[in-house]
């Protein structure tokens, strides 16, 4: 299959490590010396309608790409745990104040 860089923009990226949808390809990095695709870039999500900045961009190296399909790209990209992912952390601010 031959794919243009502009076609990559419409493809959804799915992480096979956890099945999570990472987003759509927003940009690509190309090595201009070797003319090879180096990585895919997915821009970080906006926080507070963009007023509070955005999350970090996700950079997926070429070696992490497993399959490029017609509509999706499957990647094997280990993601670091996010703060506020719903898991309880040991010791919170309120516990420090009230000692509960």
N, CA, C and O atoms as a GROMACS GRO file, in nm:
protein
  400
    1UNK      N    1   0.085  -0.118   0.000
    1UNK     CA    2   0.000   0.000   0.000
    1UNK      C    3   0.089   0.124   0.000
    1UNK      O    4   0.184   0.132   0.078
    2UNK      N    5   0.060   0.217  -0.084
    2UNK     CA    6   0.130   0.345  -0.089
    2UNK      C    7   0.043   0.447  -0.018
    2UNK      O    8  -0.078   0.455  -0.041
    3UNK      N    9   0.106   0.525   0.068
    3UNK     CA   10   0.031   0.622   0.149
    3UNK      C   11   0.102   0.757   0.143
    3UNK      O   12   0.223   0.764   0.159
    4UNK      N   13   0.026   0.861   0.120
    4UNK     CA   14   0.080   0.996   0.121
    4UNK      C   15   0.084   1.048   0.265
    4UNK      O   16   0.008   1.002   0.350
    5UNK      N   17   0.171   1.143   0.290
    5UNK     CA   18   0.178   1.203   0.422
    5UNK      C   19   0.044   1.268   0.458
    5UNK      O   20   0.002   1.264   0.574
    6UNK      N   21  -0.022   1.328   0.361
    6UNK     CA   22  -0.151   1.392   0.388
    6UNK      C   23  -0.258   1.289   0.425
    6UNK      O   24  -0.351   1.321   0.498
    7UNK      N   25  -0.245   1.166   0.374
    7UNK     CA   26  -0.339   1.059   0.410
    7UNK      C   27  -0.320   1.014   0.554
    7UNK      O   28  -0.415   0.968   0.618
    8UNK      N   29  -0.199   1.028   0.607
    8UNK     CA   30  -0.171   0.987   0.744
    8UNK      C   31  -0.250   1.073   0.844
    8UNK      O   32  -0.284   1.026   0.953
    9UNK      N   33  -0.278   1.196   0.807
    9UNK     CA   34  -0.346   1.290   0.895
    9UNK      C   35  -0.484   1.242   0.938
    9UNK      O   36  -0.529   1.276   1.047
   10UNK      N   37  -0.550   1.164   0.856
   10UNK     CA   38  -0.686   1.118   0.885
   10UNK      C   39  -0.690   0.984   0.960
   10UNK      O   40  -0.798   0.939   0.998
   11UNK      N   41  -0.577   0.922   0.981
   11UNK     CA   42  -0.576   0.789   1.041
   11UNK      C   43  -0.573   0.798   1.194
   11UNK      O   44  -0.500   0.877   1.252
   12UNK      N   45  -0.656   0.713   1.257
   12UNK     CA   46  -0.657   0.704   1.403
   12UNK      C   47  -0.542   0.616   1.448
   12UNK      O   48  -0.507   0.519   1.381
   13UNK      N   49  -0.483   0.650   1.562
   13UNK     CA   50  -0.372   0.573   1.616
   13UNK      C   51  -0.421   0.500   1.741
   13UNK      O   52  -0.472   0.562   1.835
   14UNK      N   53  -0.405   0.368   1.741
   14UNK     CA   54  -0.448   0.282   1.852
   14UNK      C   55  -0.325   0.216   1.911
   14UNK      O   56  -0.242   0.160   1.839
   15UNK      N   57  -0.313   0.222   2.043
   15UNK     CA   58  -0.201   0.160   2.113
   15UNK      C   59  -0.238   0.017   2.148
   15UNK      O   60  -0.334  -0.007   2.222
   16UNK      N   61  -0.164  -0.080   2.095
   16UNK     CA   62  -0.197  -0.220   2.121
   16UNK      C   63  -0.157  -0.264   2.261
   16UNK      O   64  -0.198  -0.371   2.306
   17UNK      N   65  -0.077  -0.182   2.332
   17UNK     CA   66  -0.040  -0.216   2.470
   17UNK      C   67  -0.162  -0.221   2.560
   17UNK      O   68  -0.175  -0.310   2.645
   18UNK      N   69  -0.252  -0.123   2.542
   18UNK     CA   70  -0.369  -0.114   2.630
   18UNK      C   71  -0.500  -0.091   2.554
   18UNK      O   72  -0.605  -0.078   2.617
   19UNK      N   73  -0.495  -0.087   2.421
   19UNK     CA   74  -0.615  -0.067   2.342
   19UNK      C   75  -0.665   0.076   2.339
   19UNK      O   76  -0.774   0.103   2.287
   20UNK      N   77  -0.587   0.168   2.394
   20UNK     CA   78  -0.630   0.308   2.404
   20UNK      C   79  -0.615   0.381   2.271
   20UNK      O   80  -0.516   0.363   2.199
   21UNK      N   81  -0.714   0.463   2.240
   21UNK     CA   82  -0.708   0.549   2.122
   21UNK      C   83  -0.624   0.670   2.158
   21UNK      O   84  -0.659   0.745   2.249
   22UNK      N   85  -0.514   0.689   2.086
   22UNK     CA   86  -0.423   0.800   2.116
   22UNK      C   87  -0.462   0.928   2.043
   22UNK      O   88  -0.423   1.037   2.086
   23UNK      N   89  -0.536   0.918   1.936
   23UNK     CA   90  -0.575   1.034   1.857
   23UNK      C   91  -0.542   1.011   1.710
   23UNK      O   92  -0.514   0.899   1.669
   24UNK      N   93  -0.547   1.116   1.634
   24UNK     CA   94  -0.513   1.110   1.492
   24UNK      C   95  -0.375   1.170   1.470
   24UNK      O   96  -0.330   1.254   1.549
   25UNK      N   97  -0.309   1.128   1.366
   25UNK     CA   98  -0.177   1.180   1.334
   25UNK      C   99  -0.191   1.328   1.299
   25UNK      O  100  -0.268   1.365   1.211
   26UNK      N  101  -0.116   1.412   1.369
   26UNK     CA  102  -0.119   1.556   1.342
   26UNK      C  103   0.002   1.602   1.261
   26UNK      O  104  -0.006   1.699   1.186
   27UNK      N  105   0.112   1.530   1.276
   27UNK     CA  106   0.234   1.571   1.206
   27UNK      C  107   0.324   1.448   1.193
   27UNK      O  108   0.301   1.347   1.259
   28UNK      N  109   0.425   1.458   1.111
   28UNK     CA  110   0.525   1.352   1.097
   28UNK      C  111   0.662   1.417   1.103
   28UNK      O  112   0.678   1.534   1.068
   29UNK      N  113   0.762   1.340   1.147
   29UNK     CA  114   0.899   1.386   1.144
   29UNK      C  115   0.973   1.304   1.040
   29UNK      O  116   0.966   1.182   1.039
   30UNK      N  117   1.044   1.374   0.952
   30UNK     CA  118   1.116   1.309   0.842
   30UNK      C  119   1.262   1.349   0.849
   30UNK      O  120   1.295   1.467   0.867
   31UNK      N  121   1.351   1.251   0.835
   31UNK     CA  122   1.494   1.277   0.828
   31UNK      C  123   1.524   1.323   0.686
   31UNK      O  124   1.512   1.246   0.591
   32UNK      N  125   1.561   1.449   0.671
   32UNK     CA  126   1.581   1.504   0.536
   32UNK      C  127   1.709   1.452   0.470
   32UNK      O  128   1.722   1.459   0.347
   33UNK      N  129   1.802   1.398   0.548
   33UNK     CA  130   1.925   1.342   0.490
   33UNK      C  131   1.898   1.208   0.424
   33UNK      O  132   1.952   1.178   0.318
   34UNK      N  133   1.814   1.125   0.489
   34UNK     CA  134   1.787   0.991   0.436
   34UNK      C  135   1.650   0.979   0.371
   34UNK      O  136   1.619   0.876   0.311
   35UNK      N  137   1.569   1.083   0.382
   35UNK     CA  138   1.432   1.085   0.327
   35UNK      C  139   1.345   0.974   0.386
   35UNK      O  140   1.262   0.916   0.316
   36UNK      N  141   1.366   0.944   0.515
   36UNK     CA  142   1.288   0.841   0.583
   36UNK      C  143   1.199   0.902   0.690
   36UNK      O  144   1.234   1.001   0.754
   37UNK      N  145   1.082   0.841   0.706
   37UNK     CA  146   0.991   0.882   0.812
   37UNK      C  147   1.051   0.837   0.944
   37UNK      O  148   1.084   0.720   0.960
   38UNK      N  149   1.064   0.928   1.038
   38UNK     CA  150   1.126   0.898   1.168
   38UNK      C  151   1.020   0.869   1.273
   38UNK      O  152   1.032   0.774   1.349
   39UNK      N  153   0.914   0.953   1.278
   39UNK     CA  154   0.812   0.934   1.380
   39UNK      C  155   0.682   1.003   1.342
   39UNK      O  156   0.677   1.089   1.254
   40UNK      N  157   0.577   0.961   1.413
   40UNK     CA  158   0.446   1.023   1.402
   40UNK      C  159   0.427   1.111   1.524
   40UNK      O  160   0.475   1.078   1.632
   41UNK      N  161   0.357   1.222   1.507
   41UNK     CA  162   0.332   1.314   1.619
   41UNK      C  163   0.182   1.330   1.636
   41UNK      O  164   0.109   1.359   1.540
   42UNK      N  165   0.136   1.312   1.760
   42UNK     CA  166  -0.004   1.338   1.796
   42UNK      C  167   0.000   1.452   1.896
   42UNK      O  168   0.057   1.437   2.005
   43UNK      N  169  -0.061   1.564   1.861
   43UNK     CA  170  -0.058   1.680   1.950
   43UNK      C  171  -0.134   1.650   2.079
   43UNK      O  172  -0.234   1.579   2.078
   44UNK      N  173  -0.085   1.704   2.190
   44UNK     CA  174  -0.150   1.687   2.320
   44UNK      C  175  -0.286   1.753   2.323
   44UNK      O  176  -0.310   1.853   2.256
   45UNK      N  177  -0.375   1.695   2.402
   45UNK     CA  178  -0.511   1.749   2.413
   45UNK      C  179  -0.511   1.882   2.486
   45UNK      O  180  -0.427   1.905   2.574
   46UNK      N  181  -0.604   1.968   2.450
   46UNK     CA  182  -0.618   2.099   2.515
   46UNK      C  183  -0.673   2.081   2.655
   46UNK      O  184  -0.754   1.992   2.681
   47UNK      N  185  -0.629   2.168   2.745
   47UNK     CA  186  -0.682   2.171   2.882
   47UNK      C  187  -0.762   2.300   2.897
   47UNK      O  188  -0.713   2.408   2.864
   48UNK      N  189  -0.882   2.289   2.946
   48UNK     CA  190  -0.964   2.409   2.971
   48UNK      C  191  -0.985   2.491   2.845
   48UNK      O  192  -0.962   2.612   2.846
   49UNK      N  193  -1.028   2.426   2.738
   49UNK     CA  194  -1.054   2.491   2.609
   49UNK      C  195  -0.930   2.563   2.555
   49UNK      O  196  -0.942   2.662   2.484
   50UNK      N  197  -0.812   2.512   2.589
   50UNK     CA  198  -0.688   2.571   2.541
   50UNK      C  199  -0.637   2.685   2.627
   50UNK      O  200  -0.525   2.733   2.606
   51UNK      N  201  -0.716   2.729   2.722
   51UNK     CA  202  -0.673   2.840   2.808
   51UNK      C  203  -0.567   2.796   2.909
   51UNK      O  204  -0.488   2.878   2.956
   52UNK      N  205  -0.567   2.670   2.942
   52UNK     CA  206  -0.472   2.618   3.040
   52UNK      C  207  -0.359   2.538   2.974
   52UNK      O  208  -0.295   2.456   3.039
   53UNK      N  209  -0.337   2.563   2.847
   53UNK     CA  210  -0.231   2.493   2.775
   53UNK      C  211  -0.279   2.360   2.720
   53UNK      O  212  -0.398   2.342   2.692
   54UNK      N  213  -0.187   2.268   2.703
   54UNK     CA  214  -0.223   2.136   2.652
   54UNK      C  215  -0.129   2.031   2.710
   54UNK      O  216  -0.022   2.063   2.761
   55UNK      N  217  -0.171   1.906   2.699
   55UNK     CA  218  -0.088   1.795   2.744
   55UNK      C  219   0.031   1.782   2.650
   55UNK      O  220   0.034   1.842   2.543
   56UNK      N  221   0.129   1.703   2.692
   56UNK     CA  222   0.247   1.683   2.607
   56UNK      C  223   0.209   1.608   2.479
   56UNK      O  224   0.118   1.525   2.478
   57UNK      N  225   0.281   1.640   2.372
   57UNK     CA  226   0.261   1.570   2.246
   57UNK      C  227   0.308   1.426   2.261
   57UNK      O  228   0.398   1.397   2.341
   58UNK      N  229   0.247   1.336   2.185
   58UNK     CA  230   0.288   1.196   2.184
   58UNK      C  231   0.372   1.174   2.058
   58UNK      O  232   0.325   1.196   1.947
   59UNK      N  233   0.496   1.132   2.078
   59UNK     CA  234   0.587   1.106   1.967
   59UNK      C  235   0.602   0.954   1.956
   59UNK      O  236   0.645   0.889   2.051
   60UNK      N  237   0.567   0.900   1.841
   60UNK     CA  238   0.573   0.755   1.819
   60UNK      C  239   0.680   0.727   1.715
   60UNK      O  240   0.667   0.765   1.598
   61UNK      N  241   0.786   0.660   1.759
   61UNK     CA  242   0.897   0.627   1.669
   61UNK      C  243   0.857   0.525   1.564
   61UNK      O  244   0.763   0.447   1.582
   62UNK      N  245   0.929   0.525   1.454
   62UNK     CA  246   0.899   0.435   1.343
   62UNK      C  247   0.902   0.289   1.387
   62UNK      O  248   0.821   0.208   1.339
   63UNK      N  249   0.993   0.253   1.477
   63UNK     CA  250   1.004   0.114   1.522
   63UNK      C  251   0.886   0.072   1.608
   63UNK      O  252   0.863  -0.048   1.626
   64UNK      N  253   0.810   0.166   1.661
   64UNK     CA  254   0.694   0.135   1.744
   64UNK      C  255   0.567   0.111   1.661
   64UNK      O  256   0.467   0.065   1.715
   65UNK      N  257   0.571   0.142   1.533
   65UNK     CA  258   0.455   0.125   1.446
   65UNK      C  259   0.447  -0.022   1.406
   65UNK      O  260   0.542  -0.077   1.351
   66UNK      N  261   0.334  -0.085   1.434
   66UNK     CA  262   0.313  -0.226   1.402
   66UNK      C  263   0.246  -0.243   1.265
   66UNK      O  264   0.294  -0.319   1.181
   67UNK      N  265   0.135  -0.171   1.244
   67UNK     CA  266   0.057  -0.186   1.120
   67UNK      C  267   0.002  -0.050   1.080
   67UNK      O  268  -0.050   0.024   1.163
   68UNK      N  269   0.013  -0.017   0.952
   68UNK     CA  270  -0.054   0.101   0.897
   68UNK      C  271  -0.165   0.049   0.807
   68UNK      O  272  -0.139  -0.007   0.700
   69UNK      N  273  -0.289   0.069   0.851
   69UNK     CA  274  -0.404   0.022   0.776
   69UNK      C  275  -0.471   0.133   0.698
   69UNK      O  276  -0.420   0.245   0.691
   70UNK      N  277  -0.585   0.102   0.640
   70UNK     CA  278  -0.661   0.200   0.561
   70UNK      C  279  -0.710   0.316   0.646
   70UNK      O  280  -0.705   0.432   0.604
   71UNK      N  281  -0.758   0.285   0.770
   71UNK     CA  282  -0.816   0.389   0.855
   71UNK      C  283  -0.745   0.404   0.989
   71UNK      O  284  -0.762   0.506   1.056
   72UNK      N  285  -0.667   0.304   1.029
   72UNK     CA  286  -0.602   0.309   1.159
   72UNK      C  287  -0.455   0.271   1.150
   72UNK      O  288  -0.410   0.208   1.055
   73UNK      N  289  -0.382   0.314   1.252
   73UNK     CA  290  -0.242   0.277   1.267
   73UNK      C  291  -0.231   0.213   1.405
   73UNK      O  292  -0.268   0.273   1.506
   74UNK      N  293  -0.179   0.090   1.409
   74UNK     CA  294  -0.159   0.021   1.535
   74UNK      C  295  -0.014   0.039   1.577
   74UNK      O  296   0.079   0.015   1.500
   75UNK      N  297   0.004   0.083   1.702
   75UNK     CA  298   0.138   0.107   1.753
   75UNK      C  299   0.159   0.033   1.885
   75UNK      O  300   0.063   0.000   1.954
   76UNK      N  301   0.283   0.008   1.917
   76UNK     CA  302   0.321  -0.054   2.043
   76UNK      C  303   0.403   0.051   2.118
   76UNK      O  304   0.526   0.049   2.115
   77UNK      N  305   0.332   0.142   2.186
   77UNK     CA  306   0.394   0.258   2.248
   77UNK      C  307   0.363   0.259   2.398
   77UNK      O  308   0.251   0.290   2.437
   78UNK      N  309   0.463   0.225   2.482
   78UNK     CA  310   0.437   0.227   2.626
   78UNK      C  311   0.411   0.369   2.673
   78UNK      O  312   0.492   0.459   2.651
   79UNK      N  313   0.297   0.389   2.737
   79UNK     CA  314   0.257   0.522   2.784
   79UNK      C  315   0.286   0.534   2.933
   79UNK      O  316   0.257   0.442   3.009
   80UNK      N  317   0.342   0.648   2.977
   80UNK     CA  318   0.361   0.669   3.120
   80UNK      C  319   0.226   0.692   3.187
   80UNK      O  320   0.134   0.743   3.123
   81UNK      N  321   0.211   0.654   3.315
   81UNK     CA  322   0.084   0.679   3.383
   81UNK      C  323   0.058   0.829   3.394
   81UNK      O  324   0.150   0.907   3.418
   82UNK      N  325  -0.069   0.868   3.377
   82UNK     CA  326  -0.108   1.008   3.384
   82UNK      C  327  -0.149   1.044   3.526
   82UNK      O  328  -0.203   0.962   3.600
   83UNK      N  329  -0.122   1.167   3.562
   83UNK     CA  330  -0.169   1.216   3.692
   83UNK      C  331  -0.319   1.239   3.679
   83UNK      O  332  -0.365   1.297   3.581
   84UNK      N  333  -0.394   1.195   3.778
   84UNK     CA  334  -0.539   1.212   3.774
   84UNK      C  335  -0.606   1.109   3.686
   84UNK      O  336  -0.712   1.137   3.629
   85UNK      N  337  -0.548   0.991   3.673
   85UNK     CA  338  -0.607   0.888   3.588
   85UNK      C  339  -0.714   0.808   3.660
   85UNK      O  340  -0.758   0.704   3.611
   86UNK      N  341  -0.757   0.856   3.777
   86UNK     CA  342  -0.864   0.788   3.849
   86UNK      C  343  -0.814   0.697   3.958
   86UNK      O  344  -0.894   0.648   4.038
   87UNK      N  345  -0.685   0.672   3.963
   87UNK     CA  346  -0.630   0.588   4.068
   87UNK      C  347  -0.604   0.672   4.191
   87UNK      O  348  -0.568   0.789   4.180
   88UNK      N  349  -0.623   0.614   4.307
   88UNK     CA  350  -0.598   0.686   4.431
   88UNK      C  351  -0.449   0.684   4.459
   88UNK      O  352  -0.384   0.580   4.449
   89UNK      N  353  -0.398   0.798   4.495
   89UNK     CA  354  -0.258   0.808   4.532
   89UNK      C  355  -0.245   0.801   4.684
   89UNK      O  356  -0.337   0.838   4.757
   90UNK      N  357  -0.132   0.754   4.728
   90UNK     CA  358  -0.107   0.748   4.871
   90UNK      C  359  -0.088   0.890   4.923
   90UNK      O  360  -0.004   0.965   4.872
   91UNK      N  361  -0.164   0.925   5.022
   91UNK     CA  362  -0.149   1.056   5.084
   91UNK      C  363  -0.192   1.169   4.994
   91UNK      O  364  -0.129   1.192   4.891
   92UNK      N  365  -0.295   1.238   5.030
   92UNK     CA  366  -0.340   1.353   4.952
   92UNK      C  367  -0.320   1.480   5.033
   92UNK      O  368  -0.283   1.474   5.150
   93UNK      N  369  -0.345   1.590   4.972
   93UNK     CA  370  -0.332   1.719   5.041
   93UNK      C  371  -0.428   1.725   5.159
   93UNK      O  372  -0.390   1.771   5.267
   94UNK      N  373  -0.550   1.679   5.139
   94UNK     CA  374  -0.649   1.684   5.247
   94UNK      C  375  -0.609   1.592   5.362
   94UNK      O  376  -0.633   1.624   5.479
   95UNK      N  377  -0.548   1.478   5.331
   95UNK     CA  378  -0.503   1.389   5.437
   95UNK      C  379  -0.392   1.454   5.519
   95UNK      O  380  -0.383   1.435   5.640
   96UNK      N  381  -0.308   1.531   5.452
   96UNK     CA  382  -0.201   1.602   5.524
   96UNK      C  383  -0.256   1.709   5.615
   96UNK      O  384  -0.201   1.734   5.722
   97UNK      N  385  -0.365   1.774   5.575
   97UNK     CA  386  -0.424   1.882   5.654
   97UNK      C  387  -0.506   1.826   5.769
   97UNK      O  388  -0.491   1.869   5.884
   98UNK      N  389  -0.594   1.731   5.738
   98UNK     CA  390  -0.688   1.681   5.837
   98UNK      C  391  -0.642   1.553   5.906
   98UNK      O  392  -0.701   1.511   6.006
   99UNK      N  393  -0.536   1.491   5.855
   99UNK     CA  394  -0.482   1.371   5.917
   99UNK      C  395  -0.571   1.249   5.907
   99UNK      O  396  -0.562   1.159   5.991
  100UNK      N  397  -0.658   1.244   5.806
  100UNK     CA  398  -0.747   1.127   5.789
  100UNK      C  399  -0.679   1.018   5.716
  100UNK      O  400  -0.739   0.912   5.692
   0.00000   0.00000   0.00000
